[in-house]
Amino acid sequence: MTIRCRVLAACACVALAAPLAWAEGDAPITPATAPAPAGGYNYPTQGRVEYVLSCMDDNGHDFANVYKCSCVIDKMATTLSYEDFVDQSTFSKYATLGGEGGSEFRVDQAKAQTKKFRTLQAEAYHSCGLGHDKTASAK
């Protein structure tokens, strides 16, 4: 079983466990109602898994990279709220989109968001031992 299959299986288990908890009378926890962990923001599991899989696509499907890429998203979650993370990563991902459709990603505000995201991402990569800052959003 590949690493990607294991990660997807783990996500499926988490997705199936939540309705079971609700059946016992617990209120569902959403990103808006979940308490922020000490020193950071609480990102939805799906957002974290998508980032880790994308990071592993760029850095290799090594078992060690599961932990390194998880470390990167955890470091970013200490600084950015999930909404800011989504905004900044979107600007960063599409900053090089050509043509008229990409023009909104090249305005000054978008450039500032892209620079902030890539700087934060490079720092997280360095502190988590990935060694370089090449990711899907930096292409």
N, C-alpha and C positions, 0 to 999 in steps of 0.2 A: 504494500500500500504506500503510495507516494505521500510526501509531506502535505501537498495540497489537499489530497483526499482526507488525510487525518484532520486537517484544520476544518475542512467543510463538514466532516462528521461531528467534530466537536461543536461547531456552530449549530448543527441540526439538533444535537442533544440539548443545547441551551434553549433553542427555540421551542423544543417540545416540553422542557421543564417548566417554562413560564406558565403555560395554561394549567398545568397540574397544581402549581402554587395558587393560582387564582381560584381553582376549584375548591381549595381548602379554606377559602374565605379571605385570603390576603388580597389587598388592593394591588392592582398592577402598578409597577414602577415604570414611569416613562422618563426620558432624559430631562424633562422639565421638572418632574417631582423628585427625582433621585437626588440624594444629598451629594454634594461635591466631596471627593476624597480630600483628606488633609493635604494642602499644598497644591491642589490642582482641580481640574474640571472633570466631570464624568461624561465620557463620550459613549455613544451607543455601541454595543458590541459589533453590530454590522459595520459601522464606520471604522472601527479598529481593525477588524478582520480584512476589510477591503484594502486598507492602507498597508497592512502587513503583507498581503498577497501581492500587491503592486510592488512593494519594496523588494520582496523576494524575486519577483520577475526580473527586476533590474540588477539584483546583486547575487543571484544564484539560489537555487532551491537546496541549499545546504541546511542541515538540521540546526546548526549554530545560528543561521540567519533568522530563524523563527524568533529566537530570543533577542537578537540584535535589532531586528525590525520592530519587535514589540517594545523594546526599550526606547526606540526612536519615537514612536507614537506616544508612549507614556511621558517622555520628556516634553514633547510638544503640548501634551494635555496639561502640564503644570503651568503653562504660560497662556495658551489660547483657549477661549471658550469654543465649544464645538461649532457654533455658528460662524465665529471668526475663522476657525480652521477651514470650514467648507468654503467660505468666501475667498480666503487667501489662497488656498490650494487650487481653486478654480481659476483665479486670475493667473496663478503661476503656470498652470497646465496649458492654458490657452494663450499665453503671452506671445508665443511665436506663430500663432494662427495667422495666416496671410489673408489678403484680400479685404473686401469691405466688411465681411462678417466678423473679422477679428479686430476691427477698429475699436470697439468698445473695451477690448482688453489691452489697448495700447495708450489709453488716456493717462494723465498724470496720477490720478488716484489709483488706477489699476497697477501702474508701474511701482508705486510706493508699496502697495499691498504685496506685489510679487517679490520685491526686494526684501521686505520684512519676512515673508514666509521662507524664502530661500536662505536667508541668513540664519533664521531659527533652525531650519532643517539641517543646514551644514553643521551648526553647533551640536545638534542632537546626534547626527551621524558620527561626528568626531568623538563625543563623549560615550557613545555606545559601541565604539570599536569597528564601525563599518569602513572607516578610512577615507572614503571619498563621498562627495555629495551628489552623485549622479542618481537621480530618481526619475520616475515617469513624469513628475511635474516639472523637472528641471530640463527636460529635453527641448 
